[in-house]
């Protein structure tokens, strides 16, 4: 039985909790809520599907009291460094899908996991379709001179570009081995109209009500274009990937970056 702590008690946290409750080999043991009143112990109880779970504001207090094997985090990048520090100190394996986690936090998790010989997972996206899109984009990158990425998310998303868009651009640039050819306008009526860019790939962020998460990767060549699009219409799309990660992290001895490595794409 894999003992699981969950960070966040909002929509995503509740969805993750329901998913963990439904698994025969997993047991939820507690919740961490960064927005809960500060304190070292239990701040409240969450009643979910007829079961009460203790909710902590401090991840270290949660880990000391509930002894989880794995902690799942889909909260906020500002909270992730504290979570990583507590997880490394208490021997808990993190599965992190929070967007915008900085390089220093990932480096600490990478080094700490390797030193302890204990698994961890960080992924820009846990939707299987999004991971397949990134993989196919890395293949196509070798055959096209130019590409652009448009990512579309709900209007409450706090970061831009999305972690998935940036990770997609990174794997495309790495597969190509050089920057893409990017049109640079000689006349720009509004500054920034061509978007941000990474490795010669313009990145465009759309934030509107009605979206969950969508991404288009557009390749252009002589007489042809190739469009790879993935749409997430509900947060349930992330759950199969999270389940894979929770099971796989128990068998790993270092940080795994990206879901692709867990499903045979890398």
C-alpha positions as CSV (number, residue, x, y, z in Angstrom):
1,X,0.0,0.0,0.0
2,X,1.5,3.3,-1.1
3,X,0.8,6.1,1.5
4,X,0.1,9.4,-0.2
5,X,0.0,13.0,1.0
6,X,-1.6,15.6,-1.3
7,X,-0.8,19.3,-1.5
8,X,-3.8,21.5,-2.1
9,X,-7.4,21.2,-1.1
10,X,-8.9,23.1,-4.0
11,X,-10.3,21.7,-7.3
12,X,-7.2,19.9,-8.4
13,X,-6.3,18.6,-4.9
14,X,-9.8,17.2,-4.5
15,X,-9.6,15.5,-7.9
16,X,-6.3,14.0,-7.0
17,X,-7.7,12.8,-3.6
18,X,-10.6,11.1,-5.3
19,X,-8.3,9.4,-7.7
20,X,-6.0,8.1,-4.9
21,X,-9.0,6.9,-3.0
22,X,-10.1,4.8,-6.0
23,X,-6.8,2.9,-6.2
24,X,-6.5,-0.5,-4.5
25,X,-2.8,0.0,-3.9
26,X,-2.9,3.5,-2.5
27,X,-4.0,5.2,0.7
28,X,-4.4,9.0,1.3
29,X,-3.0,9.9,4.7
30,X,-3.1,13.7,4.8
31,X,-3.3,17.0,3.0
32,X,-1.1,20.0,2.9
33,X,-2.7,23.4,2.3
34,X,-0.3,26.3,1.9
35,X,-3.2,28.8,2.4
36,X,-4.3,27.3,5.7
37,X,-3.6,29.3,8.9
38,X,0.0,29.0,9.9
39,X,0.8,26.3,12.4
40,X,2.9,23.3,13.1
41,X,0.1,20.7,13.5
42,X,-3.3,19.9,12.1
43,X,-5.1,23.1,11.1
44,X,-8.4,21.4,10.1
45,X,-9.9,18.3,8.7
46,X,-11.2,17.7,5.2
47,X,-14.3,15.5,4.9
48,X,-14.2,13.7,1.6
49,X,-16.3,10.7,0.5
50,X,-17.2,10.1,4.1
51,X,-13.5,10.1,5.4
52,X,-11.8,12.9,7.3
53,X,-8.2,13.8,6.4
54,X,-5.9,16.0,8.5
55,X,-4.9,19.2,6.8
56,X,-1.6,20.9,7.6
57,X,-0.1,24.2,6.5
58,X,3.4,22.9,7.2
59,X,4.6,20.0,5.0
60,X,7.2,18.9,7.5
61,X,4.5,18.6,10.2
62,X,2.3,16.6,7.8
63,X,5.2,14.2,6.9
64,X,6.2,13.7,10.6
65,X,2.6,12.9,11.6
66,X,1.4,10.8,8.6
67,X,4.5,9.2,7.3
68,X,3.7,9.2,3.5
69,X,5.7,7.4,0.9
70,X,4.7,9.9,-1.8
71,X,3.5,13.5,-1.9
72,X,1.7,14.9,-4.9
73,X,2.0,18.7,-5.6
74,X,-0.2,20.7,-7.9
75,X,-0.2,24.0,-6.0
76,X,1.9,27.0,-6.6
77,X,5.6,27.4,-7.6
78,X,6.2,29.8,-4.6
79,X,5.3,26.9,-2.3
80,X,7.3,24.1,-4.0
81,X,10.8,25.0,-2.6
82,X,9.5,24.5,0.9
83,X,7.8,21.2,-0.1
84,X,10.9,19.9,-1.7
85,X,13.0,20.7,1.3
86,X,10.6,19.0,3.7
87,X,10.3,15.9,1.4
88,X,14.0,15.5,1.1
89,X,14.4,15.8,4.9
90,X,11.7,13.2,5.7
91,X,12.4,10.7,2.9
92,X,9.2,11.4,1.0
93,X,9.1,11.0,-2.8
94,X,7.6,14.0,-4.5
95,X,5.5,13.9,-7.6
96,X,5.3,17.5,-8.8
97,X,3.1,18.9,-11.6
98,X,3.1,22.5,-10.4
99,X,3.8,25.0,-13.2
100,X,6.6,27.4,-13.1
101,X,9.0,25.6,-10.7
102,X,12.4,27.3,-11.0
103,X,15.7,25.8,-12.0
104,X,17.2,26.1,-8.5
105,X,14.4,24.1,-7.0
106,X,14.7,21.4,-9.6
107,X,18.4,21.3,-9.1
108,X,18.0,20.8,-5.4
109,X,15.5,18.0,-5.9
110,X,17.8,16.4,-8.5
111,X,20.8,16.5,-6.3
112,X,18.9,15.5,-3.1
113,X,17.1,12.5,-4.8
114,X,20.4,11.2,-6.3
115,X,22.2,11.5,-3.0
116,X,19.5,9.6,-1.1
117,X,18.9,7.1,-3.9
118,X,15.2,7.9,-3.7
119,X,12.8,8.6,-6.6
120,X,11.1,11.8,-7.5
121,X,9.1,12.9,-10.5
122,X,8.7,16.4,-12.0
123,X,6.7,16.8,-15.2
124,X,5.6,19.9,-17.1
125,X,2.4,18.0,-18.0
126,X,0.8,14.8,-16.8
127,X,-1.7,14.5,-19.7
128,X,-0.7,11.5,-21.9
129,X,-1.7,13.4,-25.1
130,X,0.4,16.4,-24.2
131,X,3.4,14.2,-23.6
132,X,2.9,12.5,-26.9
133,X,2.6,15.9,-28.6
134,X,6.0,16.9,-27.1
135,X,7.5,13.7,-28.3
136,X,6.2,14.1,-31.8
137,X,7.3,17.7,-31.9
138,X,10.9,16.7,-31.0
139,X,10.8,14.3,-34.0
140,X,9.4,16.9,-36.4
141,X,11.9,19.5,-35.2
142,X,14.7,17.8,-37.2
143,X,12.8,18.2,-40.5
144,X,11.5,21.8,-40.4
145,X,13.4,25.1,-40.4
146,X,10.7,27.2,-38.6
147,X,8.2,26.6,-35.8
148,X,5.9,28.5,-33.5
149,X,4.0,27.5,-30.3
150,X,0.6,28.8,-29.2
151,X,-0.6,27.8,-25.8
152,X,-4.1,28.5,-24.5
153,X,-5.1,28.3,-20.8
154,X,-7.8,29.5,-18.4
155,X,-7.6,33.1,-17.3
156,X,-6.5,32.2,-13.7
157,X,-3.2,30.7,-14.8
158,X,-0.5,32.8,-13.1
159,X,2.5,32.1,-15.3
160,X,3.4,32.5,-19.0
161,X,4.4,30.9,-21.1
162,X,3.2,27.6,-19.7
163,X,5.6,25.1,-18.4
164,X,4.5,22.7,-21.1
165,X,5.1,25.3,-23.9
166,X,8.6,26.0,-22.6
167,X,9.4,22.3,-22.1
168,X,8.2,21.7,-25.7
169,X,10.4,24.4,-27.1
170,X,13.4,23.0,-25.1
171,X,13.0,19.5,-26.5
172,X,12.5,20.9,-30.0
173,X,15.6,23.0,-29.8
174,X,17.6,20.1,-28.4
175,X,16.4,17.7,-31.1
176,X,17.3,20.2,-33.9
177,X,20.7,21.0,-32.4
178,X,20.4,24.7,-33.4
179,X,18.0,27.6,-33.3
180,X,15.0,27.6,-35.6
181,X,14.8,30.3,-38.3
182,X,12.5,33.0,-36.9
183,X,10.9,35.8,-38.8
184,X,11.9,39.2,-37.3
185,X,9.6,42.0,-38.5
186,X,11.2,45.2,-39.7
187,X,8.0,47.1,-38.7
188,X,6.2,46.2,-35.4
189,X,3.1,48.2,-34.8
190,X,2.7,46.9,-31.3
191,X,5.8,45.9,-29.3
192,X,5.9,42.1,-28.6
193,X,3.4,41.2,-31.4
194,X,5.7,38.2,-32.4
195,X,5.6,36.9,-28.8
196,X,8.4,35.7,-26.6
197,X,10.9,33.3,-28.1
198,X,13.1,30.4,-27.2
199,X,15.6,28.9,-29.5
200,X,14.1,30.8,-32.5
201,X,10.6,29.5,-31.6
202,X,8.0,32.3,-30.9
203,X,5.8,31.5,-27.9
204,X,2.3,32.9,-27.7
205,X,0.2,32.7,-24.5
206,X,-3.6,33.0,-24.6
207,X,-5.5,33.4,-21.3
208,X,-9.3,33.3,-21.6
209,X,-12.2,31.9,-19.6
210,X,-13.4,28.6,-21.1
211,X,-10.1,27.0,-21.7
212,X,-8.4,24.4,-19.5
213,X,-5.2,23.8,-21.4
214,X,-4.5,23.6,-25.1
215,X,-1.4,23.8,-27.2
216,X,-0.6,24.0,-30.9
217,X,2.9,23.4,-32.3
218,X,3.1,24.7,-35.8
219,X,5.9,23.8,-38.2
220,X,6.5,25.6,-41.5
221,X,8.4,24.5,-44.6
222,X,8.5,25.0,-48.3
223,X,4.9,24.4,-49.5
224,X,3.7,22.8,-46.3
225,X,2.8,23.2,-42.7
226,X,2.5,20.6,-39.9
227,X,0.2,21.3,-36.9
228,X,0.3,19.3,-33.7
229,X,-2.6,20.2,-31.4
230,X,-3.5,18.9,-28.0
231,X,-6.6,19.9,-26.0
232,X,-7.3,19.3,-22.4
233,X,-11.0,19.7,-21.8
234,X,-11.0,18.6,-18.1
235,X,-8.5,18.2,-15.4
236,X,-9.3,14.5,-15.3
237,X,-6.8,14.2,-18.3
238,X,-3.9,14.5,-15.8
239,X,-5.0,11.7,-13.6
240,X,-3.8,8.6,-15.5
241,X,-0.3,10.2,-15.7
242,X,-0.3,11.0,-12.0
243,X,-1.2,7.4,-11.2
244,X,1.7,6.1,-13.3
245,X,4.1,8.5,-11.6
246,X,3.0,7.5,-8.1
247,X,3.6,3.9,-8.8
248,X,6.8,4.4,-10.8
249,X,8.4,6.8,-8.3
250,X,8.5,4.0,-5.7
251,X,10.9,2.1,-8.0
252,X,13.2,4.9,-9.0
253,X,16.4,6.0,-7.3
254,X,16.7,9.6,-8.7
255,X,14.6,12.4,-10.2
256,X,12.7,11.6,-13.4
257,X,12.0,14.8,-15.4
258,X,9.0,14.4,-17.7
259,X,6.3,11.8,-17.9
260,X,7.8,10.5,-21.2
261,X,10.5,8.6,-19.4
262,X,7.9,6.7,-17.4
263,X,5.8,5.6,-20.4
264,X,8.7,4.4,-22.7
265,X,9.1,7.5,-24.9
266,X,12.7,8.3,-23.6
